[in-house]
Amino acid sequence: MNLEANKQNAIAFYRMAYEGNPRKAVEQYVGDEYIQHNPDVADGTEGFIDYFERMQQEYPDKTIEFVRCIAEGNLVSLHTHQTWPGNDEYVTMDFFRFDSSGKICEHWDAIQQIPDKSANPNKMY
């Protein structure tokens, strides 16, 4: 496994999909299967494409910042800061599993809205 290549590919895949071209992202970075664990997104590549195409239509001005990227074995973890219309901010943690060909084949995530008030002065990202 090429950890650095997997990290770069995970970021490129997510950025391309998030910014409005999920079909191209799937064509370039996903392998023969795509197992989805997010309950709001249908399993498989078409479910992924449908979800991100809908998000682009409904929220074209959303932004994403990649804060951290960690790789180990066949897994890559992304820690992101997302800003959606109305300045709704979210922190996400995404995990991607890569197959033996270096293609993404599985995804898990956790999403949390950044609250207006915090018990500490530290950022969530």
GROMACS elastic network, one bead per residue, 0.5 to 0.9 nm:
[ bonds ]
;  ai    aj funct       b0    kb
    1     4     6  0.89358   500
    1     5     6  0.85774   500
    1     6     6  0.79241   500
    1    73     6  0.68388   500
    1    74     6  0.66894   500
    1    98     6  0.87934   500
    1   100     6  0.74591   500
    1   101     6  0.87206   500
    1   102     6  0.72094   500
    2     5     6  0.54059   500
    2     6     6  0.61690   500
    2     7     6  0.87076   500
    2    73     6  0.88718   500
    2    74     6  0.88228   500
    2   102     6  0.78221   500
    3     6     6  0.50616   500
    3     7     6  0.61587   500
    3     8     6  0.86888   500
    3    70     6  0.88058   500
    3    71     6  0.58059   500
    3    72     6  0.68928   500
    3    73     6  0.74008   500
    3    74     6  0.78306   500
    3    75     6  0.85670   500
    3    76     6  0.81038   500
    4     7     6  0.51031   500
    4     8     6  0.62686   500
    4     9     6  0.85664   500
    4    71     6  0.76767   500
    5     8     6  0.51179   500
    5     9     6  0.60018   500
    5    10     6  0.85153   500
    5   102     6  0.82359   500
    6     9     6  0.50260   500
    6    10     6  0.60103   500
    6    11     6  0.86155   500
    6    71     6  0.75045   500
    6    74     6  0.81845   500
    6    75     6  0.82001   500
    6    76     6  0.68943   500
    6    98     6  0.75064   500
    6   102     6  0.67560   500
    6   103     6  0.81924   500
    6   104     6  0.86326   500
    7    10     6  0.52267   500
    7    11     6  0.63607   500
    7    12     6  0.86329   500
    7    69     6  0.65379   500
    7    70     6  0.71490   500
    7    71     6  0.63899   500
    7    75     6  0.89339   500
    7    76     6  0.61115   500
    7    77     6  0.81629   500
    7    78     6  0.85337   500
    8    11     6  0.53287   500
    8    12     6  0.61234   500
    8    13     6  0.85202   500
    8    69     6  0.88584   500
    9    12     6  0.50135   500
    9    13     6  0.58521   500
    9    14     6  0.84657   500
    9    29     6  0.67992   500
    9   102     6  0.87954   500
    9   103     6  0.84452   500
    9   104     6  0.85613   500
   10    13     6  0.51249   500
   10    14     6  0.61522   500
   10    15     6  0.84598   500
   10    29     6  0.79463   500
   10    69     6  0.88001   500
   10    76     6  0.69941   500
   10    77     6  0.84002   500
   10    78     6  0.79014   500
   10    96     6  0.71782   500
   10   104     6  0.76869   500
   11    14     6  0.52903   500
   11    15     6  0.59266   500
   11    16     6  0.84150   500
   11    66     6  0.75794   500
   11    69     6  0.80903   500
   11    78     6  0.75369   500
   12    15     6  0.51656   500
   12    16     6  0.59557   500
   12    17     6  0.85144   500
   12    25     6  0.78648   500
   12    29     6  0.84531   500
   13    16     6  0.53534   500
   13    17     6  0.62486   500
   13    18     6  0.85324   500
   13    22     6  0.81001   500
   13    24     6  0.87947   500
   13    25     6  0.51576   500
   13    26     6  0.74424   500
   13    28     6  0.78579   500
   13    29     6  0.61507   500
   13    30     6  0.84638   500
   13   104     6  0.88518   500
   14    17     6  0.52172   500
   14    18     6  0.58693   500
   14    19     6  0.83435   500
   14    22     6  0.83328   500
   14    25     6  0.75768   500
   15    18     6  0.51247   500
   15    19     6  0.58794   500
   15    20     6  0.85708   500
   15    21     6  0.88675   500
   15    25     6  0.85596   500
   15    64     6  0.76442   500
   15    66     6  0.88299   500
   16    19     6  0.53169   500
   16    20     6  0.64309   500
   16    21     6  0.54813   500
   16    22     6  0.62899   500
   16    24     6  0.76107   500
   16    25     6  0.57210   500
   17    20     6  0.53930   500
   17    23     6  0.74497   500
   17    24     6  0.78063   500
   17    25     6  0.57634   500
   17    26     6  0.81534   500
   17    48     6  0.88660   500
   17    49     6  0.78771   500
   17    52     6  0.62823   500
   17    53     6  0.81656   500
   17    56     6  0.89418   500
   18    21     6  0.72831   500
   18    22     6  0.71581   500
   18    52     6  0.64397   500
   18    53     6  0.87072   500
   18    55     6  0.80518   500
   18    56     6  0.73943   500
   18    62     6  0.84626   500
   18    63     6  0.82208   500
   18    64     6  0.77803   500
   19    22     6  0.81600   500
   19    52     6  0.86214   500
   19    56     6  0.70754   500
   19    60     6  0.79203   500
   19    61     6  0.89774   500
   19    62     6  0.80651   500
   19    63     6  0.77770   500
   19    64     6  0.84588   500
   20    23     6  0.88624   500
   20    52     6  0.69084   500
   20    53     6  0.63879   500
   20    55     6  0.81859   500
   20    56     6  0.53919   500
   20    57     6  0.84219   500
   20    60     6  0.78941   500
   21    24     6  0.56433   500
   21    25     6  0.63942   500
   21    26     6  0.89229   500
   21    49     6  0.83455   500
   21    52     6  0.79340   500
   21    53     6  0.73721   500
   21    56     6  0.86361   500
   22    26     6  0.61296   500
   22    27     6  0.85805   500
   22    48     6  0.74453   500
   22    49     6  0.51789   500
   22    50     6  0.83073   500
   22    51     6  0.88181   500
   22    52     6  0.61366   500
   22    53     6  0.67927   500
   23    26     6  0.51832   500
   23    27     6  0.62316   500
   23    28     6  0.87059   500
   23    45     6  0.84361   500
   23    46     6  0.84261   500
   23    48     6  0.86703   500
   23    49     6  0.57357   500
   23    50     6  0.89245   500
   23    53     6  0.85937   500
   24    28     6  0.61296   500
   24    29     6  0.84514   500
   25    28     6  0.52936   500
   25    29     6  0.58548   500
   25    30     6  0.75124   500
   25    49     6  0.88858   500
   26    29     6  0.53897   500
   26    31     6  0.81316   500
   26    45     6  0.68615   500
   26    48     6  0.85346   500
   26    49     6  0.77796   500
   26   104     6  0.87414   500
   27    30     6  0.62953   500
   27    31     6  0.83830   500
   28    31     6  0.87333   500
   28   103     6  0.85542   500
   29   102     6  0.83018   500
   29   103     6  0.54825   500
   29   104     6  0.60537   500
   30    33     6  0.74205   500
   30    34     6  0.69772   500
   30    45     6  0.81460   500
   30    98     6  0.85892   500
   30   102     6  0.87486   500
   30   105     6  0.60880   500
   30   106     6  0.89745   500
   31    34     6  0.70299   500
   31    98     6  0.83379   500
   31    99     6  0.72155   500
   31   101     6  0.77714   500
   31   102     6  0.81091   500
   31   104     6  0.57737   500
   31   105     6  0.57173   500
   32   103     6  0.84154   500
   32   104     6  0.89433   500
   32   105     6  0.73488   500
   33    44     6  0.67858   500
   33    45     6  0.75883   500
   33   104     6  0.83432   500
   33   105     6  0.54864   500
   33   106     6  0.78512   500
   34    43     6  0.71672   500
   34    45     6  0.58268   500
   34    48     6  0.87458   500
   34   104     6  0.71752   500
   34   106     6  0.52532   500
   34   107     6  0.76647   500
   35    43     6  0.58465   500
   35    44     6  0.57590   500
   35    45     6  0.82735   500
   35   105     6  0.61530   500
   35   107     6  0.63528   500
   35   108     6  0.88586   500
   36    39     6  0.80270   500
   36    41     6  0.70582   500
   36    42     6  0.69552   500
   36    44     6  0.64693   500
   36    45     6  0.86494   500
   36    47     6  0.85615   500
   36    48     6  0.79747   500
   36   105     6  0.86989   500
   36   106     6  0.59808   500
   36   107     6  0.52523   500
   36   108     6  0.67211   500
   37    40     6  0.86967   500
   37    41     6  0.78389   500
   37    42     6  0.86691   500
   37    43     6  0.75853   500
   37   106     6  0.78790   500
   37   107     6  0.60469   500
   37   108     6  0.50730   500
   37   109     6  0.74095   500
   38    41     6  0.56155   500
   38    42     6  0.80098   500
   38    43     6  0.86074   500
   38   107     6  0.76449   500
   38   108     6  0.60941   500
   38   109     6  0.63142   500
   38   110     6  0.81694   500
   39    42     6  0.73594   500
   39    43     6  0.89255   500
   40    51     6  0.84027   500
   41    44     6  0.89695   500
   41    47     6  0.59743   500
   41    48     6  0.62846   500
   41    50     6  0.84702   500
   41    51     6  0.62358   500
   42    45     6  0.84780   500
   42    46     6  0.77946   500
   42    48     6  0.66251   500
   42    50     6  0.85113   500
   42    51     6  0.79586   500
   43    46     6  0.77496   500
   43    47     6  0.55516   500
   43    48     6  0.72283   500
   44    47     6  0.55220   500
   44    48     6  0.65646   500
   44    49     6  0.89185   500
   45    48     6  0.50657   500
   45    49     6  0.61386   500
   45    50     6  0.85588   500
   46    50     6  0.59388   500
   46    51     6  0.84476   500
   47    50     6  0.51777   500
   47    51     6  0.61496   500
   47    52     6  0.87310   500
   48    51     6  0.52666   500
   48    52     6  0.63270   500
   48    53     6  0.85567   500
   49    52     6  0.54003   500
   49    53     6  0.59790   500
   49    54     6  0.84863   500
   50    53     6  0.52349   500
   50    54     6  0.61311   500
   50    55     6  0.86368   500
   51    54     6  0.52376   500
   51    55     6  0.62310   500
   51    56     6  0.87270   500
   52    56     6  0.60890   500
   52    57     6  0.85952   500
   53    56     6  0.51318   500
   53    57     6  0.63177   500
   53    58     6  0.87009   500
   54    57     6  0.51269   500
   54    58     6  0.60965   500
   54    59     6  0.82879   500
   55    58     6  0.51570   500
   55    59     6  0.55531   500
   55    60     6  0.73708   500
   55    62     6  0.89703   500
   56    59     6  0.52501   500
   56    61     6  0.81810   500
   56    62     6  0.82074   500
   57    60     6  0.58863   500
   59    62     6  0.58244   500
   59    84     6  0.70890   500
   59    85     6  0.67704   500
   60    63     6  0.87485   500
   60    84     6  0.89142   500
   60    85     6  0.86018   500
   61    83     6  0.87192   500
   61    84     6  0.69630   500
   61    85     6  0.64854   500
   62    82     6  0.72439   500
   62    83     6  0.56642   500
   62    85     6  0.61550   500
   63    81     6  0.83412   500
   63    82     6  0.56396   500
   63    83     6  0.52587   500
   63    84     6  0.65803   500
   64    80     6  0.67066   500
   64    81     6  0.57948   500
   64    83     6  0.65273   500
   64    84     6  0.88453   500
   65    79     6  0.87160   500
   65    80     6  0.55656   500
   65    81     6  0.51443   500
   65    82     6  0.63525   500
   65    83     6  0.87088   500
   66    69     6  0.75189   500
   66    78     6  0.69908   500
   66    79     6  0.62537   500
   66    81     6  0.66171   500
   66    82     6  0.87841   500
   67    78     6  0.75754   500
   67    79     6  0.55206   500
   67    80     6  0.52842   500
   67    81     6  0.68783   500
   67   125     6  0.66175   500
   68    77     6  0.79161   500
   68    78     6  0.57829   500
   68    80     6  0.70383   500
   68   125     6  0.84278   500
   69    76     6  0.69666   500
   69    77     6  0.55742   500
   69    79     6  0.64249   500
   69    80     6  0.89345   500
   70    75     6  0.83319   500
   70    76     6  0.56752   500
   70    77     6  0.51327   500
   70    78     6  0.67273   500
   70    79     6  0.86973   500
   71    74     6  0.75445   500
   71    75     6  0.57034   500
   71    77     6  0.62945   500
   71    78     6  0.89702   500
   72    75     6  0.54600   500
   72    76     6  0.65709   500
   72    77     6  0.87014   500
   73    76     6  0.82762   500
   73    98     6  0.89358   500
   74    96     6  0.82313   500
   74    97     6  0.56158   500
   74    98     6  0.51825   500
   74    99     6  0.71041   500
   74   100     6  0.81982   500
   74   102     6  0.84503   500
   75    95     6  0.66920   500
   75    96     6  0.55702   500
   75    98     6  0.62736   500
   76    94     6  0.80920   500
   76    95     6  0.56249   500
   76    96     6  0.52129   500
   76    97     6  0.66082   500
   76    98     6  0.79982   500
   77    93     6  0.68066   500
   77    94     6  0.55274   500
   77    96     6  0.64677   500
   78    92     6  0.77959   500
   78    93     6  0.55732   500
   78    94     6  0.50915   500
   78    95     6  0.64775   500
   78    96     6  0.83962   500
   79    91     6  0.72500   500
   79    92     6  0.57330   500
   79    94     6  0.66381   500
   79   125     6  0.70682   500
   80    90     6  0.81430   500
   80    91     6  0.56675   500
   80    92     6  0.52084   500
   80    93     6  0.65089   500
   80    94     6  0.82186   500
   80   125     6  0.68752   500
   81    89     6  0.72009   500
   81    90     6  0.58983   500
   81    92     6  0.66024   500
   81   124     6  0.85188   500
   81   125     6  0.63200   500
   82    88     6  0.82529   500
   82    89     6  0.56257   500
   82    90     6  0.50993   500
   82    91     6  0.62394   500
   82    92     6  0.76686   500
   83    86     6  0.84597   500
   83    87     6  0.58563   500
   83    88     6  0.57287   500
   83    90     6  0.64479   500
   83    91     6  0.89541   500
   84    87     6  0.56186   500
   84    88     6  0.51202   500
   84    89     6  0.62232   500
   84    90     6  0.80933   500
   85    88     6  0.63259   500
   85    89     6  0.88860   500
   86    89     6  0.88388   500
   88   113     6  0.74266   500
   88   114     6  0.77219   500
   89   112     6  0.87001   500
   89   113     6  0.59016   500
   89   114     6  0.54567   500
   89   115     6  0.81510   500
   90   111     6  0.67077   500
   90   112     6  0.55316   500
   90   114     6  0.52372   500
   90   115     6  0.87931   500
   90   124     6  0.89444   500
   91   110     6  0.84274   500
   91   111     6  0.59845   500
   91   112     6  0.54758   500
   91   113     6  0.63618   500
   91   114     6  0.66413   500
   91   124     6  0.67025   500
   91   125     6  0.63896   500
   92   109     6  0.69531   500
   92   110     6  0.56352   500
   92   112     6  0.63917   500
   92   113     6  0.86722   500
   92   125     6  0.85669   500
   93   108     6  0.83617   500
   93   109     6  0.54819   500
   93   110     6  0.53084   500
   93   111     6  0.66502   500
   93   112     6  0.89959   500
   94   107     6  0.70774   500
   94   108     6  0.57715   500
   94   110     6  0.65898   500
   94   111     6  0.85662   500
   95   106     6  0.81007   500
   95   107     6  0.55999   500
   95   108     6  0.51129   500
   95   109     6  0.60804   500
   96   104     6  0.64070   500
   96   105     6  0.73501   500
   96   106     6  0.56206   500
   96   108     6  0.66993   500
   96   109     6  0.87917   500
   97   103     6  0.83137   500
   97   104     6  0.57820   500
   97   105     6  0.57612   500
   97   107     6  0.64879   500
   97   108     6  0.88184   500
   98   101     6  0.76736   500
   98   102     6  0.55271   500
   98   103     6  0.51607   500
   98   105     6  0.55721   500
   98   106     6  0.71647   500
   99   102     6  0.54548   500
   99   103     6  0.54092   500
   99   104     6  0.62950   500
   99   105     6  0.60798   500
   99   106     6  0.87408   500
  100   103     6  0.73988   500
  101   104     6  0.89095   500
  104   107     6  0.80487   500
  112   115     6  0.88685   500
  114   117     6  0.85555   500
  114   118     6  0.88635   500
  114   123     6  0.89713   500
  114   124     6  0.73091   500
  115   118     6  0.67561   500
  117   120     6  0.87108   500
  118   121     6  0.68734   500
  118   122     6  0.82707   500
  119   122     6  0.89349   500
  120   123     6  0.85288   500
  122   125     6  0.86358   500
